Amino acid sequence: MMYKPEILVAPKDISEIKSLAEVGATAFVIGDERFALCLRGNFLALALEQAVGFIHDLGKKVYLLVDAIFPNALLIEFEDFLRSIVDIPFDGIRIADLGVMMKVREILPAIPLHFVDAMMLTNSFTVNYWANRGVNRVKLAHELTLDEVLAIKAQTNCQIEILVQGAPLMFTSRRKLIDNYLDFQRRFSSKDITIKTDDNHLFDAERNLYYPLVENEHGTHIYGGNDVCMIDDLGRLAHAGIDTLYIESFTYTKTEDLAEVIKLYKMAIDLLSVEPEKYLKAGAALYAEVVKHQGATRQTDRGFYYKPTIYKNKSGDER
């Protein structure tokens, strides 16, 4: 079995790209923070051009992220931005808005499109809708089970990307909602949740979890309390042919830790591709190595891959 998915990551700056490429990253996400919800690194015009050239010289791919929530004024500014980068040879543009898609198609009609709204891509009908309109890849919602992911892959005709490592983005709003969020928790939950203003986290004392949060010009964004880790559980993804494995780098403060995690995933994929039995035996050790490179407040789990999302009504009945 030969399985060589794309290993995708967002670098914080040009200097980090080489380190991550050398250990196994095969594609990079970069962008201008004016048009992206949350970026680990802000690449302005000249830096975008330099980064694309550098990444291509390394034989890797590079995608422009423009997944912000776009009001009319920002869409007009975005059109000017697109015209300023028409000569930069991105390998694709990552979008989450139909208006943005229309502008990209108008100005850069030949460039591949990736639809990356991590909240709404939850079924094969939606995926095929975008695929039938020229989208080359979709990034599936974080709150899908593994069975749902594999079913969507089997029923669709475009590339599928999923999060395999790092903190999932769980909540986003154009407004700055931290105070409102805390007020809701205090009124309707017994949990003791506070903001740690020194490192921008929500702290849930009941679960001992730190939820990274970002407030920027695009509003409020809250990440999951645990980092997803699927390094020892890639077999079914390989069998299904999942195209891109995304490593969310937001919670990695040190390049060395992120590089080690990417190196471990590259090792896991190589082992799975040529000696799947050895991969199964090495899984626990690979997982333990990833944990060593997590931040001090970060824990790992499987996200929602084996935990269906359950909603309860006011009477406590599950839905």
Secondary structure, DSSP 8 states (H G I E B T S, - for coil): -----EEEE--SSHHHHHHHHHHT--EEEE--TTS-S--SS---HHHHHHHHHHHHHTT-EEEEEE-S---HHHHHHHHHHHHHTTTS--SEEEE--HHHHHHHHHHSTTS-EEE--TTT--SHHHHHHHHTTTEEEEE--TT--HHHHHHHHHT-SSEEEEEEEE--EEEEESS--HHHHHHHHHHH----EEEETTTTEEEETTTTEEEEEEEETTEEEEE-SEEEE-TT--HHHHHHT--EEEE--TT---HHHHHHHHHHHHHHHHHHHH-HHHHHHHHHHHHHHHHHTS-TT-EEE-TTTTS----B-TT--B-
